């Protein structure tokens, strides 16, 4: 079964970081209209985005994190296991 994918906020090209904060290295930039899987979630830098203010970061691939404030999950809390 394919992993659930969550849409990135409309009109946003989202920065993907190597860890849960803007001080981490920029890995890549997602295109407009992207959707992402969420493998696990981790607390990190607090970010304000289209979906509120949160310190949750979503792991979308090995070593790739995006702020949950830019991903529509339908929840303000954890929707995936915590990253170890």
N, C-alpha and C positions, 0 to 999 in steps of 0.2 A: 504494500500500500504506500502511495506517495505521501510525503509529509505535507501537512497543511501549510499553505502559503498565505501570508498576510500582506495586504497592500500598503505600500509606502504612500504618504500623504500626496494628494494631487499637486502637480506643479513643482515638485521637489526633486532635485537631483541630490541624493543622500550620500554623504561621506561615510565610507566604511573604514573603521579604525582597527588597529591591531589589538586594542584592549578597550576597557569600558571608560573612556574619557577622551576629550579633545586633545589632551597632551600626548596621546598615543599616535604612532605613525599612521599616516593616511595610506590605506592599502589600495583603495579604488573608489570610484564614484559611481553609484547606481544611476541608470538612466531614468528619465521621466516615466511614470507608469509601471515601475518595477514592483514586484511582489517578492517576499522573502520567506524562507522557512525559518522557524525559530527552534534551534536545537536545545538551547538552554538559556537561562537568563542570569545576570549578575548585577549586583549593585555597584555603582561607580559614580562618576561625576553627575551632578544634577543639571538637567537640560530642560529648557522650555521650548516646546514646539507646538504644532497644530493640534496635538492631542493632549495638551496639558503639560504640567511640570512633573518630572520624574527623575529618579536616580537609577532607574532600570535600564540595562543595556541588553540587547538581544544578540545572541551568538547565531550568525547565519551560515557560518562555515568555519572550518578550522582556522583560528587566529583572526576571525573577522567579526567585528561588533558594530551595531548601529544603535543609536538612542531609541528607546521605546516611545519617546515623545513624537516620533515621526512615523511610527508603524501602527496601523489600525488593528488592534487585537480585540476590541470590544470590552476591554477590562483595564482598570487602573493598577492592577496587581500582577502577580506572577501568573502566567498561563502555561509555563513550561518548567521543567525541573531547574533547580539552581545549578549553575556551572560549578564544577569542582575546582 
